[in-house]
């Protein structure tokens, strides 16, 4: 391919057909890259023909260099760059120029000066014109953002589910609740572990992650700030937060840290109440917190008969040193957020926008 070159006036040539009625959406982020990807789409096939003719230099009304549906061709792009053009449908085409900022900026300005409209947030149908219907288009858009691979078969089945129930189907309150739970496959849920000091919250995070993320030490107050990691638990990708232990004689730094954790607990999807034999989890009351709760008792290797009061009321007992109970915990976490019944329900998934809430403590730095 030729390297991008500056053309006076950004390659203005008289007589090129306008881009009126054509929308331009850049699929790749702005910045340095080898190849960029942009999509031209419109509801008028004739408008796309004019736009592609202008972009690739073919004469108006001539089929000599027309790009048929399904074709992938190498073309000079407005005498600014050269690249690949792929015609995906009569009303949609992909353009792949060099990824340099200068080349992309020149092409963007050139197309906009000829009537192209920038489409920052295309509708699912516009983004996926190859979809069989609106439901499949919305499912494909969510699929592009899905954090958990287990979302894939469910999303791909939604078009058939919608056709099966027919156009008159209306979701019930239970359907909407189930659909909100299924969105955890798309946007990682927020899981917050709470409990007394020295019950093994940091060791639990390290055991689930399979590597050292949080400092674990047999001394109270070792964890003084929230530590975050993204984990996969029974196929569910989740953001797990290990928080400082709770104790009556906390110093000023620990009390301040707990005060800062209030927003995190309020937005939690699941609270993990961690205890150990002889160390119950304190009652956590946070105004506005509607999170589900899961009781976990650690140090199961020290209480193999499950005789402690904490083990008897726990949903799951684990031993981080012997790595027992971790798989059961992963399944319990997933079930607390997405029930087994949600996965086998034949009714449609009512999609919600994939828009995670901002993380008050910042994005987890460990993956």
N, C-alpha and C positions, 0 to 999 in steps of 0.2 A: 504494500500500500504506500501511496505517496504521503509524505508528511504534510500536516496542515500548513497552508500558506495564506498570508494576508492578501486579501483582494480589496482594492480601494472601495470604500463605501460598503464593506462587507458583501462583496460579490453582487452588487446590484446590477441586474440586467433587465433592460426594457422588454416588455412583452411576455414575461413569465406569468403563468396563470396564478391567481391569488389563492391563499389558503383559507378563504372565507368559509366558515362553517366547520372547520377542522380543529380539533382540540389536541394539544400536545401535552404529554405527561412523561416526565423523566423518571424512569424506574430506578436508576442508580443515583446515589448521593453525589452532591457536588464535591469535587476534589480530584486529586491526581489519580489516574487509573489507566490501565491498558486499553480497555474497551468500555464505552458507555452504552447505555440502552435507553432508547426513548420510544414512546408509542404514539402513533397518530391514529385518532379514531373519530368517527363522525356517524351520523345517521343517514348520510347521503353518499351513496357509492360514487356518484359523479364527482362530488367534491373531493373525495380521496384520490380519484384518478387525476384530477387537476393538480392536487398537491404533490403527488408522486411525480407527475410529469415535470412540475416546476423544480422539484428538489433534484431530480436526476438528469434534467436537461433535455428531456424528450419534447418534441414539438407538439403544440396543442393540436388535438384531433388526430394525432398519428398513433398507430398501434405498434410502430416499429420497435420501440423500447418499453412498451407497456409491461407491467409486472402482474402476471395473472395470480389468482388466489392459489396459495400453496407453494409459490415459487420463492426461492432464496437466491438473490443475485448480488453481484458486486457492482457497485455504481459509484461514480463521482457525485459528491453531495454538494450542490450549489457552488461548485468550484472553490469550496473552502477546504474540503477534506474528501477522502473517499472511505467507503465502508460497505457494510452489508445491509440490504433491505430485504425483509421477509414479509410477504403479504399473507396474513393469517386469515383474513376474510374479506368480503367485498367492501367492508366499512372499517377495517382495521389493518394496520401494518406496523412492523417493528423496524426501527432504524438503529444500526450499530456503528457509530463513528468511533474514531480514536477517543480515548478517555481523558485527554488533556483538557484542563479548564479553558484554555484559549479556544480550542476547536469547538467545544460544547457551547461556550458563550456566543461565539460567532454564529453557529447554526441556530441557536435559540433566537438571537436577535434577528437573523435573516428570516426565519419562519414567522416570527411575530410581526415583523414589518410588512409581511404579506398576508396578514389577517389571521394567523393561527392564534388560538386562545389557549393560555396556559391552564391546565387542569391539574391542580394540586391534589385534589381528593376525588378521583373518579368514582362513580357509583360501581357496585359490584358487577352490574351488567356491562358497563363500559369497560371495566378493567378485565373482564373475562368474557369477551364476545363469543368464544367457542363453547360456552356453557349451554347445556340443553334447555335450561329454564332459569328463572330468577333465583330459585332456591339453590340450585347447583352453583350459580355465580356467587351467591352470598357465602356458601360453604367453601368455595375455593378461596375467597378473600380471607376468611377466617383461617383456612389451612395455612396460608402464607405467614400467619402470625402465631400459629399454635406452638406453645412451648413444649407440650407433651405429645409424643408420638402416638399414644393411645387415642388421641382425638381423630386420627386419620380415618379409620374405618367407619366411625360414627358419622363424621362429616360427609364422607362419600356416599353414605346410605340415605342422606336426608332427602334428596330429590325423589327417590322411590317412596320414602315414607310419606312425603307430602302428596304425591299422586295417589297413594293408597287411600288416604283419608278423604280426598276430594276437596274441591274448592270451598265447600261450605264449612269446613272444620274450624272451630274456634277453640283456642287453648283455655283450659280451666286454670284455677288458681294453683292446683297441683302441678300442671304442666309448666307454668311459669316458674314455680319454685324449682322444679327439676332442671329446667333450662338454665337457671342462674347457677345451680350447682355444676352443671356440665361446663359452664364457662371457665371453671378452674382448669380444665384441660388447655384452654387458650392462654389465659393470664395466670401466671404462677400465684397460688394463694400465699397469704402471709401467715406463718406459723410462729408463735412466740412461746418459748419455754420459760416457765417461772417456777420458783421454789426456794426453799431455804438455801443458805450457804452450805457448800460442801456435801451436796447430795448427788453430785455427778452429772450436772447439766452439761458442762463443757466436755466431759468424757463421752457423754451420750452423743453430742454433736460430732465429735471426732470419730466415734465408732460408726455412726450412720454415713459419714462422708468417706470413711476408709482412709483417712489421713489426718494429720494434725492441723486443725484450723484454730481452735481455741486452746489457750494455755490451761492445762488441767494440773492441779497441785493440791495436796492434802492440807490446805490451809484456808481458813475462812477469808472471804473477801478477795480471792485471787482474781475473779472476773469483776472488773469495776466499770466496764462499758459493754454495751451490746455488741456481740460479734455475729456477723451474718454470713450465711453460705447458701448456695442454691443446691438442693439435693433432689434426687429422683427416688421417690418412695412408692413402690408398687406401680411404677410407670407414670406417676404424677410428679411433675417438676414443681417444686415449691421453694419459697424463700423462707429459710429457717433462721430465727433469731435466738441466740443464747444470751440471756440477760443476767445482770448481777444478782447474786443471791440475796434473799431477804433475811435480815436479822434485827433483833431489838436494839442492839448496841451499835448500829451502823453509824459510821462517821459522816461528817458533812459532805464529803465527796460522794459517798454512796447514796445519801439521801437526795442529793442533787441529781445523780444519775437516774434514780428511780422516778423522780419528778419529770425528767426529760422523756422517760419511757411511756408516759401516759398516752400521748398520741399514737404510739406504736400499738399499745394494747387495745386502744379504741378501734383501730382499723384491722386488727387481727381477724383472720378467718377461723383460726383454731388456736386455743390456748392449751399447751401441754403442761399439766400440773405435775411437776416432778417431785417425788418423795423418795425416801430411803427408809429401811427398817429403823424405827425409833425417831424418824424425822418427818413428820407429816408436812404436806404442802400448806402454807398459810392460805387463808381465804383471800382471794384477790377480788377486790371490788373496784371496777373502773367505770365511771359514768359514761354511758353511751356504748359500752362494749356488748355486742350481741354474739360474740364468737362461740362456736361449739367448744366443748372442753373434753380433754382426754386425760385420764389419770394414769401415770406411769410410775412404777416403783422400780428403782435401780438396786444395784448390789444384790441381785437375786442369788448370786453364788454364796452369799452370807446367810441366806434364809431359804434354803432349798425346800423346806417343808411348807413355805408360804404361811408361817404362823404369825408374823407381825401384823398389826392392825393395818399398816399401810399396804402390805401385799394383798390382804384380804379384800380391800375395797378397790384395788387397782384394776384398770381395764387391761393392762399389759405389764408383765414383770420382765425386766431385762438385766443382763449382766454384761457390762461393757468389757470387762477383762476376759470373760469366756466367750463373748460375742453370741450369747444366747438371747432369744426373744427379739432380736432386731428385725427379722423378717416379719414376725407377727406384728411388731410395732408399725412397720411400713404399711402393712395391709390395713391396720386399724386406723392409721392416719388417713389413708385414701378413703376408707369407708366413712369416716367422720365428715369428709368433705364431699365425696361423691359416692352415694350408696350403690350397692350391687344392683338394686332394683332399677336405678337410673340407667344402668348400662344395658339392660335387657328390655327396656320399655320400647314398644313399637311405635309410639306416638311421636310426631315430629319434635325436633329440638327448635325452640323459638330463639333464634339468634339474638344476641345482644352485642353492642359495639365492643370491639377488642380494644379497650382503653384502660390499662392499669392505672390505679391511683398512684400519685407521687409517693415515693418512699421517704418518710420523714427522717430516716437515718442515712439516706444515701443508698445507692445500688450496691448489693453485695459484691464484694471484691473477689470472693473465692468462688470458683466454679467446680 
